[in-house]
Amino acid sequence: LPAEAAPRPRLPLFESTDVLSEHPGLWFPDLAPGTPVAGGTRLGRLEDPFGATLQEVLAPLPGVLVYGLSSLAAVKGDLLASIAWPAGRR
């Protein structure tokens, strides 16, 4: 490393909120991680094995979808999605 390296820039801080499943079921996401979302945007749905919707999953706040469950199966309390935004912007 060079002896006179510049200090590393400060990384931005982010806040986030998680969206959990309310039922066991099959998870069908509507959006991919990295997608900006408004509050109320549909992130996906949980269905039972016969196709009945158990839970329509909506973004609780605006931000960016930074995580989405990639498994089809979800149990009650599973992390389905995570939304993040720059700290201090709420």
C-alpha positions in Angstrom: 0.0 0.0 0.0 1.2 3.5 -0.7 2.5 5.2 2.4 0.5 8.4 1.8 -2.9 6.8 1.0 -5.8 9.1 1.4 -8.3 8.3 4.2 -11.2 6.1 3.1 -14.4 8.1 2.5 -17.2 7.6 5.0 -19.8 5.1 3.9 -23.4 6.3 4.2 -25.6 4.9 6.9 -28.9 3.3 6.1 -32.0 2.5 8.1 -34.2 -0.5 7.3 -37.4 -2.2 8.1 -38.3 -5.9 7.6 -41.5 -7.4 6.3 -42.4 -10.8 7.9 -44.8 -13.5 6.8 -48.1 -13.7 8.8 -48.9 -17.2 7.6 -47.1 -20.3 6.3 -47.4 -20.5 2.6 -45.8 -20.2 -0.9 -44.0 -16.9 -1.6 -44.4 -15.2 -5.0 -42.4 -12.0 -5.1 -43.3 -9.2 -7.5 -40.1 -7.3 -7.4 -36.3 -8.0 -7.4 -33.9 -6.6 -4.9 -32.6 -3.2 -5.9 -36.0 -1.9 -7.0 -37.1 1.5 -5.5 -40.5 1.2 -3.9 -43.1 3.7 -2.6 -45.0 3.0 0.5 -47.9 0.6 -0.3 -46.1 -0.9 -3.3 -47.0 -4.6 -3.6 -43.9 -6.7 -2.9 -45.5 -10.1 -3.5 -48.0 -12.5 -2.1 -48.3 -15.6 0.0 -50.6 -18.3 -1.3 -51.8 -21.6 0.1 -51.0 -24.8 -2.0 -54.3 -24.4 -3.8 -53.6 -20.8 -5.0 -55.7 -18.8 -2.5 -54.0 -15.6 -1.4 -53.2 -15.7 2.3 -51.3 -12.4 2.5 -50.7 -9.6 0.1 -47.3 -8.1 1.1 -47.0 -4.3 0.8 -44.0 -2.0 1.4 -44.6 -0.3 4.7 -42.4 2.7 3.8 -40.7 4.1 0.7 -37.1 3.0 0.0 -35.2 0.4 -1.9 -36.0 -3.3 -1.7 -32.6 -4.6 -0.5 -33.6 -8.2 0.3 -36.3 -10.6 -1.0 -36.8 -14.2 0.1 -35.7 -16.4 -2.7 -37.3 -19.6 -1.4 -40.8 -20.7 -2.5 -41.7 -22.0 1.0 -42.2 -19.6 3.9 -43.3 -20.2 7.4 -45.0 -17.8 9.8 -42.5 -15.1 10.9 -40.1 -15.6 7.9 -38.3 -12.5 6.6 -39.9 -11.9 3.2 -38.4 -8.6 2.3 -36.3 -5.7 3.7 -36.6 -2.1 2.7 -33.8 0.4 3.3 -33.4 4.2 3.0 -30.6 6.7 3.8 -30.4 7.4 7.6 -32.1 10.6 8.7 -34.4 11.0 5.6 -37.7 10.1 7.3 
